[in-house]
Every structure is written in C-alpha cells, then in structure tokens.
C-alpha cells in the first residue's frame, strides 16, 4: 500500500541516482544520446520510481547501482523518489517511467481500474504489515482490541486487513474505534492517542518506536487471517514487458545480483544506500535491513520469485472483501518468466 514519505522537504524532491560513473552528465543527455559509464558504449536509459524514500528495502538496488552492475547489463538507471509515490503505477502504466516499486495489493487494484501494469518480480516475499501496540498494553491478539482505538493511515485495503484480523478472532469493525492519523502511526501509539496502529511495518515503525524508548509488539496480518502476499514488487508496463522483455531481464539480472550481494554484505549495501541518501538514519536502516534480508527469499525461494498460487489466493481474498471485481484476470497481473536463471549471478561481498 502506498507509503507517502512523512519526511523533511529535501526527501520529497526528485532524487536522481544514475548508474555508472557518468552520473549527472548522463542524466542530462537525451535518451538517444546516453553514453555508457563503462567504455563509452551506448546504454539504454531507464527510470525507476521508488515507492518511498531510499531505505533498507532498496538496499540491493543501490548496491547494484554503486557497483555498476546495471551498466554491466547495458542500462543507465535513473532511480528517484517521486514527489507523490502514490502515482508510481500510473506513471509506469503510461510509459513515463520504465520501472516502479509498488505493492501486490496495489497492482491488483490498479489493474481493476484499467492501469496496464504488471509485476515482474517480488522484492519482498511476505507481508511486513501489522497492528503495532505497546508491549505493556496487554494486547496480544485482535480480540484484545475490543473497545480500543486503532489508528489507521486511511487506506481501504488496510482497513480490510483489520476487518479480517478482527473477524478471525471473533470481533467486527464495530468493536473498535478507527481513527485516521495518516502516516503518524508511531506518534499515535506512543502518545496514547490510539491503542494500536494499523499499517505499521515490523521493519520500520516498530524500530522507530523502540528507539524512542517505547517497547512494542506487532500483530502480523498473515497470522490473523490475511493470506500471505508479496509486500513489495517491481512493476513495468504491459507494453514494456511484452515488447522490451530483454530490458526487463537485464534489469532483473542486475537487481538480483545486487540483492544477493546485499544479503552477503549488509554493511556494503548500507554504505551504498547512505551515499545515495545522505539524510538517511543509518542506525534505523541497519536494523531494518537485518530484519528484511530474510524476507527477500522467505520460504527458501530465489530472489524475485512469484508463484501463481499466492497471486490467486490473495486475489480471491481481495474479491471477497470487495476490493476488486469478480473475474479480474489475475494471471495477467504478473510475469514470472522474466527472471534470470537462478545462479546466473554471483554475489560479491565486501
């Protein structure tokens, strides 16, 4: 679900990180004049719109950018955070961006609205969301939320998560008070304005709360009735996936190389991330990276894997919740055939 950066204005500006040593000079050239950073060979310019400011979820991408692995694939990658990350699927679907980072939920919602985007790789294999509560609150299951206030970012699909979690434990939405706090989830809980915060990530908001001196716990969505889903996915337009599949394959080859290397050398990945985003809170992202690395290949699958059964089961749940219409062509929402062969890239530590 879209996470709009609640950050100082410099992080909301368009931030470009261009692969290869050519850097800013390459970014300034027209597409048909892109000069390769290695050896002067022409590279294919592509843009990557992020879902949020650069963070641990993007560590593999930034390591691949820093080490020139996209350039090795003949790609000049312009990675940036849009001023409004909720538009990523629209800009990708319209061809204004080549790739984007989004969420499985949002891909299905977008396709139901006629936006021609497809997921070409799963970046995170499992849900990262849940309901964050103070550790000493006595709330250990959804039923304990009866009569309590739950803060929400106001995203309908997340409210469907809450409804499912409550129903799984014998309650309904009428048993809680829902208050829209935007993305001020941590302040809502630690101030006592809410007893729990829906939409908190166990790789980010929980860390922020703990660093403020407030121990917390998380009721994870997939443990209370919500089918497992891919938290983050890499998307392209239908046209790009169909007509320029080789560019997609080359991008995914470099990305996989980056994520495998980041898992092997987290400190190097953090260095690359911090170099691209100087105002990054390294301590927070270091904790987040340690948590999220196992989620890149959770279930023992190769990085990027997408399985039909997971797409089908999650789409069925979304249909039952009235989020998408019956009959949506779920198989058209993703491409699992564009990933490089497992073992084709060798991680490089250090």
C-alpha atoms as one frame of an Amber mdcrd trajectory, in Angstrom:
protein
   0.000   0.000   0.000   1.389   3.422  -0.832   3.543   4.912   1.895   3.771
   8.653   1.376   7.049   9.925   2.860   6.367  11.950   6.011   9.815  13.487
   5.837  11.533  16.870   5.526  11.098  18.511   2.146  14.547  17.569   0.726
  13.499  13.915   0.730  10.310  14.731  -1.101  12.174  16.261  -4.018  13.050
  14.228  -7.103  16.295  12.467  -6.202  18.274  11.008  -9.093  20.825   8.247
  -8.723  22.228   7.322 -12.137  24.140   4.110 -12.657  27.756   4.380 -13.687
  30.467   6.964 -13.243  28.986   9.246 -15.881  26.457  10.345 -13.221  24.946
  13.758 -13.698  26.307  14.148 -17.211  24.425  11.053 -18.321  21.213  12.225
 -16.634  21.374  15.462 -18.612  21.596  13.786 -22.019  18.599  12.951 -24.218
  17.655   9.283 -24.303  19.153   8.751 -27.755  22.491  10.194 -26.641  23.003
   8.205 -23.445  26.696   7.482 -23.023  27.750   4.327 -21.231  29.639   4.739
 -17.983  31.926   1.847 -18.861  33.881   2.054 -22.081  31.653   4.645 -23.734
  29.223   2.110 -25.218  25.661   3.321 -25.564  23.408   2.284 -22.702  19.650
   2.010 -22.621  18.241   4.709 -20.306  15.554   3.511 -17.898  13.850   5.161
 -14.944  12.950   3.523 -11.638  10.308   5.242  -9.489  10.595   4.239  -5.833
   7.662   3.631  -3.505   9.196   5.665  -0.664  12.445   7.404   0.213  15.552
   5.158  -0.155  15.522   2.631   2.687  16.520  -0.911   3.581  14.012  -2.387
   1.127  16.030  -0.796  -1.689  19.497  -1.783  -0.456  20.131  -4.306  -3.212
  19.221  -1.804  -5.906  21.571   0.840  -4.581  24.419  -1.631  -4.184  23.919
  -2.702  -7.798  23.876   0.952  -8.860  27.047   1.774  -6.948  28.960  -1.189
  -8.311  27.945  -0.570 -11.883  26.043  -3.805 -12.330  23.204  -2.135 -14.220
  25.817  -0.588 -16.508  27.252  -4.082 -16.991  23.830  -5.002 -18.373  23.885
  -2.013 -20.720  21.415   0.033 -18.677  21.637   3.628 -17.458  19.268   3.601
 -14.478  17.757   6.787 -13.081  16.321   5.887  -9.653  14.270   8.517  -7.857
  11.600   9.112  -5.239   8.539  10.759  -6.820   7.078  13.780  -5.071   3.907
  11.656  -4.773   4.768   7.942  -4.573   1.086   7.029  -4.916   1.404   7.825
  -8.635   4.045   5.181  -9.394   1.674   2.735 -11.056   0.138   5.476 -13.174
   3.495   6.792 -14.429   4.735   3.281 -15.174   1.494   2.279 -16.872   1.605
   5.417 -19.023   5.211   4.783 -20.020   6.641   7.823 -18.241   8.696   5.520
 -16.026  10.195   2.223 -17.142  10.009   0.514 -13.772   8.474   1.223 -10.399
   8.302  -0.281  -6.942   4.810  -0.928  -5.646   2.738  -3.490  -3.742   0.879
  -6.634  -4.792  -2.346  -5.187  -3.441  -1.978  -2.001  -5.458  -1.099  -3.824
  -8.669  -4.412  -5.695  -8.492  -6.315  -2.523  -7.604  -4.667  -0.677 -10.493
  -5.449  -3.402 -13.000  -9.050  -3.431 -11.831  -9.059   0.279 -12.717  -7.594
  -0.374 -16.156  -3.982   0.638 -15.469  -1.768  -1.598 -17.686   0.948  -2.576
 -15.212   2.433  -5.970 -14.404   4.607  -7.209 -11.573   7.863  -8.617 -12.945
   9.491  -9.619  -9.637   8.660  -9.880  -5.957  11.158  -7.859  -3.924   9.786
  -8.972  -0.534   8.246 -12.411  -0.304   5.988 -11.860   2.706   3.829  -9.237
   4.404   5.621  -6.645   6.516   2.489  -5.036   7.956   0.625  -5.434  11.190
  -1.037  -3.680  14.110   1.577  -2.132  16.403   0.771  -1.940  20.117   2.789
  -1.054  23.186   4.410  -4.143  24.665   2.845  -3.491  28.075  -0.649  -2.802
  26.689  -1.949  -6.292  27.359  -2.991  -6.563  23.704  -1.669  -9.862  22.374
  -4.376 -10.786  19.849  -7.048  -8.978  17.815  -9.796  -9.864  20.312  -7.968
  -7.723  22.872  -8.773  -4.661  20.765 -12.451  -4.720  21.777 -13.424  -1.190
  22.804  -9.980   0.133  21.824  -8.927   2.849  19.389  -6.969   1.799  16.307
  -5.023   4.381  14.325  -5.133   3.979  10.555  -3.453   5.612   7.548  -6.874
   5.715   5.885  -6.133   3.113   3.180  -9.231   0.989   2.382  -7.262  -2.183
   1.708  -5.590  -1.912   5.089  -8.958  -1.493   6.745  -9.896  -4.769   5.033
  -6.846  -6.268   6.764  -8.182  -5.051  10.099 -11.654  -6.407   9.417 -10.222
  -9.827   8.535  -7.991  -9.910  11.606 -10.864  -8.964  13.900 -13.267 -11.465
  12.339 -10.664 -14.216  12.593 -10.616 -13.613  16.336 -14.375 -13.233  16.855
 -14.821  -9.450  16.608 -16.064  -6.991  13.993 -15.230  -3.468  12.931 -17.981
  -2.143  15.198 -15.996  -3.404  18.179 -13.173  -0.902  17.669 -12.896   2.814
  17.054 -10.937   3.593  13.892  -9.188   6.963  13.668  -7.384   8.224  10.565
  -3.967   9.609  11.542  -2.337   9.484   8.110   1.160   8.104   8.478   1.720
   9.421  12.004   1.433   5.882  13.286   4.240   5.900  15.825   3.194   9.204
  17.471  -0.404   7.975  17.698   0.610   4.939  19.728   3.334   6.358  21.953
   1.224   9.427  22.806  -1.722   7.268  23.855  -3.984   8.722  21.169  -4.521
   5.176  19.914  -4.142   1.748  21.462  -2.797   0.270  18.253  -1.642   1.398
  14.822  -2.727  -0.419  11.694  -0.245  -0.371   8.829   2.976  -0.365  10.836
   5.922  -2.187   9.290   7.897  -4.544  11.517  10.968  -3.410   9.598  10.463
   0.303  10.236   7.790   1.745  12.565   8.496  -0.796  15.293  12.173   0.204
  15.165  11.299   3.903  15.412   9.078   3.305  18.429  11.706   1.215  20.208
  14.338   3.892  19.565  12.016   6.421  21.199  12.062   4.238  24.291   8.701
   2.519  23.782   8.885  -1.287  23.508   6.201  -2.530  21.103   4.817  -5.715
  19.651   3.079  -6.363  16.344   0.019  -8.405  15.417   1.068  -9.535  11.957
  -1.646  -9.591   9.309  -0.797 -13.018   7.892  -1.039 -14.587  11.350  -4.663
 -13.485  11.686  -6.472 -14.474   8.520  -4.972 -12.333   5.750  -3.475 -14.558
   3.031   0.290 -14.207   2.575   1.158 -11.743  -0.171   4.188 -10.078  -1.726
   4.768  -6.857   0.179   6.869  -5.120  -2.461   7.000  -5.861  -6.165   8.867
  -4.436  -9.131   6.480  -3.328 -11.865   6.684  -2.483 -15.548   4.037  -1.621
 -18.089   2.360  -4.351 -20.108   3.962  -2.885 -23.213   7.478  -2.922 -21.762
   7.095  -6.494 -20.519   5.791  -7.626 -23.906   7.831  -5.557 -26.361  11.065
  -4.958 -24.442  11.383  -8.116 -22.389  15.161  -8.143 -22.838  15.491  -4.824
 -20.996  13.370  -6.250 -18.180  15.546  -9.366 -17.999  18.735  -7.312 -17.909
  17.344  -5.056 -15.187  16.301  -8.059 -13.118  19.693  -9.720 -13.577  21.462
  -6.673 -12.114  18.859  -6.274  -9.361  19.147  -9.908  -8.312  22.930  -9.567
  -8.262  22.547  -6.520  -6.020  20.154  -8.139  -3.568  22.178 -11.326  -3.305
  25.308  -9.262  -2.641  23.455  -7.081  -0.107  22.385 -10.188   1.800  26.004
 -11.336   1.843  27.438  -7.919   2.764  24.833  -5.737   4.518  27.360  -3.103
   5.581  28.399  -2.521   1.973  24.761  -2.205   0.971  24.157   0.346   3.724
  27.180   2.312   2.541  25.685   2.459  -0.960  22.285   3.425   0.410  23.739
   6.161   2.614  25.800   7.548  -0.262  22.635   7.898  -2.335  20.583   9.336
   0.543  22.830  11.372   2.880  19.989  12.217   5.296  19.307   8.532   5.892
  19.126   7.386   9.523  21.722   4.662   9.201  21.030   3.090  12.598  17.339
   2.635  11.765  18.056   1.234   8.316  20.729  -1.095   9.698  18.141  -2.668
  11.997  15.573  -2.724   9.208  17.972  -4.352   6.777  18.828  -7.124   9.220
  15.110  -7.867   9.551  14.168  -7.633   5.882  17.034  -9.620   4.328  15.412
 -12.989   5.199  12.135 -11.731   3.695  13.775 -11.321   0.262  13.941 -15.101
  -0.067  11.439 -16.244   2.595  10.279 -19.793   2.048  13.591 -20.762   0.518
  12.772 -19.334  -2.905  15.108 -17.453  -5.226  15.027 -13.669  -5.134  12.203
 -12.253  -7.240  10.084 -15.416  -7.296   6.343 -15.052  -7.909   4.029 -18.029
  -7.584   0.567 -18.329  -9.175  -0.961 -19.861  -6.047  -0.082 -16.819  -3.960
  -1.456 -14.388  -6.545  -4.665 -16.421  -6.864  -5.271 -16.838  -3.136  -4.650
 -13.185  -2.385  -6.844 -12.041  -5.278  -9.624 -14.294  -4.002  -9.403 -12.596
  -0.607  -9.458  -9.145  -2.240 -12.523 -10.165  -4.246 -14.311 -11.428  -1.147
 -13.562  -8.113   0.553 -14.974  -6.144  -2.345 -11.636  -4.584  -3.239 -11.501
  -5.946  -6.791 -14.253  -7.265  -9.052 -15.013 -10.899  -9.648 -13.453 -12.159
 -12.850 -10.337  -9.998 -12.844  -7.629 -11.729 -14.905  -5.138 -12.324 -12.102
  -2.688 -14.230 -14.313  -2.242 -11.089 -16.409  -1.120  -9.082 -13.368   2.350
 -10.613 -13.161   5.107 -12.117 -15.273   7.106 -14.888 -13.627   9.058 -15.785
 -16.760  11.397 -12.788 -16.974  13.697 -13.534 -14.040  17.263 -14.639 -14.864
  18.191 -18.246 -14.294  18.995 -18.995 -10.657  22.739 -18.998 -10.176  23.410
 -16.825 -13.215  24.683 -14.001 -11.000  27.341 -14.428  -8.351  27.094 -12.292
  -5.199  30.153 -10.233  -4.394  30.809  -9.444  -0.763  32.989  -6.742   0.683
